[in-house]
Amino acid sequence: MTGYPLDRVHQEVAFLGRHVHWTLTEVMALDHAQRRRWVREIADGLTAEEH
């Protein structure tokens, strides 16, 4: 069984920290699905702002 790639976790933490100013502790308190959902929602919002 393989885990979630550590480099992906780092990217998600950096993205959420940059865009919503959450701390490492706050981001890591989210489970994988929650973290991915927030990343997707924010990224979609950023894309919508560009159009």
FENMOCOR-V277637 format. One record per backbone hydrogen bond with DSSP energy under -1.0 kcal/mol. CO is the residue of the C=O (numbers start at 1). NH is the residue of the N-H. If there is no record, write none. Layout:
CO & NH
CO & NH
This chain:
5 & 9
6 & 10
7 & 11
8 & 12
9 & 13
10 & 14
11 & 15
12 & 16
13 & 17
14 & 18
15 & 19
16 & 20
23 & 27
24 & 28
25 & 29
27 & 30
31 & 35
32 & 36
33 & 37
34 & 38
35 & 39
36 & 40
37 & 41
38 & 42
39 & 43
40 & 44
41 & 45
42 & 46
43 & 47
44 & 48
45 & 49
46 & 50
